[in-house]
């Protein structure tokens, strides 16, 4: 009788709806900020859903660490500050870990290697007087162009670069190589006859990483381990093939 009574009390105390009364911890929720007009890295598809190489890598990492990730958008110029202030946990965009940023953010392992291209007519060289250079506001390319003292034309996103060149607001552009490939899909842009030149300044090329909030130091190790796993299990390569015409790993 006593044994049956104890068993009844134990069953009554178990949380309802959980087999055997075992409570499962809820998945952690992470806020991930991305760009929304930077194809093929991060953009909205025809249904309005966020997608792209960087976005899908972030989704795969969230799945690997079993986190419930909420995606939000930010302008290029506000992306890193949002994470640095702890208003988001991850900046899922290509970020160079320069000394200034290392003081504000944590950085995961690189997820690809980036180069920057100078796009202009063959006779228009970097630094030429009277040349206005299109750059994305808040980007590494803008920082570099300002330090060189170039006349710049700022746009809010990579998706606006073609319009500034076609419309004559700029005579050249300084852009990430992958964004330059996207520009080539525009017929009006191709008709400009601009030639690409790799600029090999250290500030413009190198390993690109996701930024992580300094308030979540343990998250970096989780993301790093998850990145290793998706590279081993083929997920990274499948995403690479879906969005890019060449291997970036």
Secondary structure, DSSP 4 states (H G I P E B T S, - for coil): -HHHHHHHHHHHHSPTTSGGGPPPPPPPEEEEEE-SEETTTEEE-TTS-EESHHHHHHHHHHHHTT-EEEEEE--HHHHHHHHHTTS-SEEEEEEE--HHHHTT-EE---SEEE-EEEEE-TT--TT-TT-EEEEETTSHHHHHHHHTT-EEEEESSGGGHHHHHHTTS-SEEEEEHHHHHHHTT-HHHHTT--EEEEE--GGGSEEEEEEE-TT-HHHHHHHHHHHHHHHHSSHHHHHHHHH-SS---
